[in-house]
């Protein structure tokens, strides 16, 4: 069940407790007139999540009542989004068009009851007659038609005897109602156009307010959950169901605040305009907030789900900072993706005193990531470094390569610049350097002190790749449309250079290109002969930094230190902590930087260390999970203590629980203050590491997916992740991922 009981879940629990419903039934009812976006993801999580939490079911229903804008491709995009996010809609997808005959019969019943009539006013007159907030509306003269006239006209409308807009069917309610929506709302309109499912069978189509409540009723929905924009429509929802005298139990509508994100447009109309106007490459353009766009860019389902969980469910509209979504994908990838080196703007370096060739062993993961894996990095006389990593006349605080300042090649040796080679225009085209043989990373006895390590690739073995650097599509915080597009939202680098292991070792995986960001092999354009990588997100939020720089007053100069390629101020006390964390405890610079600069975090970390000697694991959880909680409250307000965190990390270190389970435990701990041991015992969350327990589950998954087994054995290695994911899903995330990977790979051989 969700870690946080929001107001919707409170309603559901009360309804179940009172016996109002035997089972919870929700629905996700999008109109198939565009690709789903991140706002739909929130609705998907709410509707499917609530159904899952209370052992109910959620229907995926296409609200296909407007044939002018709907298409099968949008249906498929919606199905793909729900499936990709990890939710199951059951045996079939529902369509409102499946109920067209039943809806028509309900309309006939309302006419016979004197509760509906065919109106012949045109669209402008209907709008004029409706009145305003301060003025009552006027009922149309056509409201006096007899029941027989109305039935006859409706039947002829259905057969296609009239032009679009010539007649409409309206409910007969109250033209003086304070809620304007109740002033004889439209129930049916004429659309003489082919429907993508029903063809030419119908010439009239129900309006949302009529079709939606009745579709819910037909499907046995208990809780109809909508966004706040439909709050005033709830009166029509109730009126239709009440007037028709439908048997209980019947559905009721509840509203929540829709998702709004800065620097983002989520109007399907505006998104369609961008697609049709060619400002983006399609609905799956990685710059768009569509699920297809996020998927192609390299976002993970877990990051989207975590984001939707973090923003919560409220009744008040608010603006969410897009950096929160970016944080979620960083947080998800940081502890699981391999690191590699990529040079985007290559500058040749010839190491004059090095001859020969060697393979340097290097881990894919830093020591604070609980994963294993390594690769060989070719090292030779000629290499390429990032052009920005060399400056002849550096500014203060620049710690990379200069004429006087040596630098370490990541995983390799320290080099010193000896000479600069220029072309006829004076541009630097090559660096002549020398290496220090005794300075090899991990075996350094040279005594040379450097303050930075830079990425590089061997000239001969490096692979050319296309790198697409994506940034936010809009430069305005509250964009309106095309006029606010960010001209720098996409930069294509055709001849970036990457170490060969990235190409050879499952290119479908996500990587962190050191100092550049997180990247993903484009699932459509990637080819072995032409590798293409999409930038998912930068390592840090550069936008907030730009914002602060633009709005800040001139500041006095301070001492600076190089942190992962960026220059940031650090005082003496922070510097001392940073040095201790990196040199004594072996933390990476990003984690050490986070802890050293925050007094509350560093104190919490030190206290945790006094209880448990596991500096790296403790630093990770304190700099991420604990830091997130301390953004909202003081240490004294936390329900958990350093002792709780130490106990949680101990269970992680001992492999009692997995990283995924640890996150669940932490969230419960935040809310309840219970100890990790209590939570794990109460919820039976102990990690399953015994192969004898895992293998039968793997066998069942393999047996249920013969087509994917055949595809895997035919060479589609990407499906390994599918099988692992299915096994983990079957165990509720309790199975040890490392052991599952090993066993699945062995079983599929």
Secondary structure, DSSP 8 states (H G I E B T S, - for coil): --SS--HHHHHHHHHHHHTS-SS-EEEE---SSS--BHHHHHHHHHHHHHHHHTT-EEEEEE----TTT--HHHHHHHHHHHHHTT----S--EEGGGGHHHHHHHHHHHHHTTSEEEE---HHHHHHHT--SSS-----GGGG--HHHHHHHHHHHHHT-S-TTS-EEEE---TT-SSGGGSS-EEEEE--S-BTTTBTS-SEEE-HHHHHHHHHHHHT-SEEEEEGGGTTTHHHHHHHHHHTT--SS--EEEEE----BTT----HHHHHHHHHTTSSSSTT-TTSSBHHHHHHHT--HHHHHHHHHHH---SS---B-HHHHHHHHHHHHHTTSEEE-EESSEEEEEETT--SEEEEEEESS-TTSS---EEEEEEESEEEEEGGGB-SS--TT--SB-SS--EEETTS-EEEEEEEEE-TTS-EEEEEEEE-GGG-TTS--S----S-EE-EEETTT-EEEEEEEE--SBSSTT--SGGGB-TTSEEEEEEEEE-HHHHHS-TTSEEEETTTEEEEE-TTT-BTTB-EEEEEE-SS-HHHHHHHHHH--------EEEETTEEEE--HHHHHHHHIIIIIS---HHHHHHHHT-HHHHHHHHHHHHH---HHHHHHHIIIIIHHHHTTS-GGG-SS-HHHHHHHHHHHHTTSS-HHHHHHHHHHHHHH---HHHHHHHHT---B--HHHHHHHHHHHHHH-HHHHHHHHTT-TTHHHHHHHHHHHHTTT-B-HHHHHHHHHHHT-
